[in-house]
Amino acid sequence: MVAITPAAFETAGEAERGFDGLRAAAPGLTARITHVREGIGWIWVVPGSRALPEVRSSRAYERYATCQNAFRRFVVLLSKQPPHELPEPAVPLRRTDGR
């Protein structure tokens, strides 16, 4: 595991669409390198909307430069992933009992 996301997805299709969006944006991603709050080390964070993290490193790195290199490797790995044939978003079915 290279990175984690704080977002929770209700379906596998939603998670795949989120990953595909991240994959498509890989060349333009920028990270904020920050010191961990509790403990020793550095993590990289890709900020998303409303300053919430879109994705972050799955572990802390002992050195700042190692953390920077880990983010660069993440972007390269992400951009090498092939696009997926994504299912269309699920549309809620209309209930027949009028509720």
Buried (B, 14 or more C-beta within 10 A) or exposed (E): EEBEBEEEEEEEBBBBBBBBEBBEBBEEBEBEBEEEEEEEBBBBBBBBEEEEBBBBBEBBBEEEEEBBEBBEEBBEEBEEEEEEEEEEEEEEEEEEEEE
